[in-house]
Structures are given as C-alpha cells and as structure tokens.
Amino acid sequence: MRIRAVSFDMDRTLTIGTSCDAHLARALGFEASLLELERRYFAGEMTNREVALRDAGHYRGRKRADMVPLLQSLPRIGGIGETVKTLHGEGIVVILNTIGWSFIAEEFQREFGFDAVSGVIAGEDPPGVFNGIIDRHFDEHDKVTFAAAFFGGKGIAMVEVAAVGDSKSDIPLFEKVGLAIALNATPAAREAADVCFDADDLTVVLAPILGRSSDTK
C-alpha cells in the first residue's frame, strides 16, 4: 500500500504541551476558563460543540488580526516545515484536520503550506472582528467526513491515507485510514493507532508514511 495523503491533527500534535486555544487564552487572560472546558471535553463531560459555543464568547469583540502575533510564540513541535515539504516532494497531499479554531489552522497553512485545513469557524461581524457566534461546528466525526471528501475529490481512497494525531478526537479517523500514527498521544489514541512515537520532531512520522522501517506499538 502506498500512502498518497496525510491528515495531521493540530493541538498537541503540532504543538508542545498546550493547545493553540489555551496558548491564546493565556495571552488574553481567560486561561483558567478555557482549561476547564478542555478538561471537561477530554473527560467526556462536554462535546466539542458545547466547548466551542462557550469558548466563542471569549473572543467576542476581538480582532482576528490581533491573534496572529500572539500565535508566533506558540510552542510547536520541530520539523513541521521539513515534514510537509518532504511529503509534497513525494507527491503526497497534506492537510491539517482539526476540531480547533479554523482561524488558527489557517495560520499554520499560511506558514507551512498545508493543502487544506478544517476546524470550527468563528463568526465575524464586521469582517475581521469575532462576534461570539459559531458559523460552523466541527467535531471528531467531521474530521472523517472532511478527509474523505477532500481526498476523494482527488481520487484518493481512505486506505491510501495516513492520519497523525494524539487524542480522542483522532480515533474516529484512525479507524478509517490505512495508517494511523499516534504522536505524543494519550493511551486511548495509542491503542487505536498502528504506529506510536514520542518525539519532539515531526519528521519521525516520515518513515512509516514513506514505507521505511519504523518503531511500532
């Protein structure tokens, strides 16, 4: 089987020790509230839809452009650019598939060249100013739908897709792709994956994706 496409998760897969939203929350002064929402999501006490609805209020009246410089200090895993460039060089399609905010995913896309991004879309009114409303929800099952539709439009079957992720939001996609890679992951995500890594550089995932020898579970 040749891998023709890769879907990367964003939070705690491309970041180190924190989610993108928690990083912004720390800078903007609502970290405690956001971390409680994240805790309840991972404990199964809230859905991603419920978390997004509550979190959207934190951004009401804030300018999207003001978020960009705050993201520059986001702790990220090493080798993102090299990994995307290498995969593109092999003719592999690469997407960023997240249940987080799409406006953050779009910054990763701008910097690293992902072919497409997903995520929850925050409403803006006027354009460029968040209004505290959700224009589009996006959860772990939407990850599967998004990947299947985008890759299917390019004639790529899900068995030809690799997914890289770290937590419960990645498991539905892990179950549908040809190669599931858990990176710095929770026990549940590791159990659902074909290959597991603990690393501070994203390039470790290249070996199994490109069909080279790698450590497995």
PyMOL commands that set and color helices and strands:
alter all, ss='L'
color gray80, all
select helices_A, chain A and resi 20-28+31-42+48-59+64-71+80-89+102-112+140-152+158-160+168-174+187-192+202-209
alter helices_A, ss='H'
color red, helices_A
select strands_A, chain A and resi 5-8+93-96+116-117+121-124+130-136+161-165+179-183+195-197
alter strands_A, ss='S'
color yellow, strands_A
deselect
rebuild
show_as cartoon
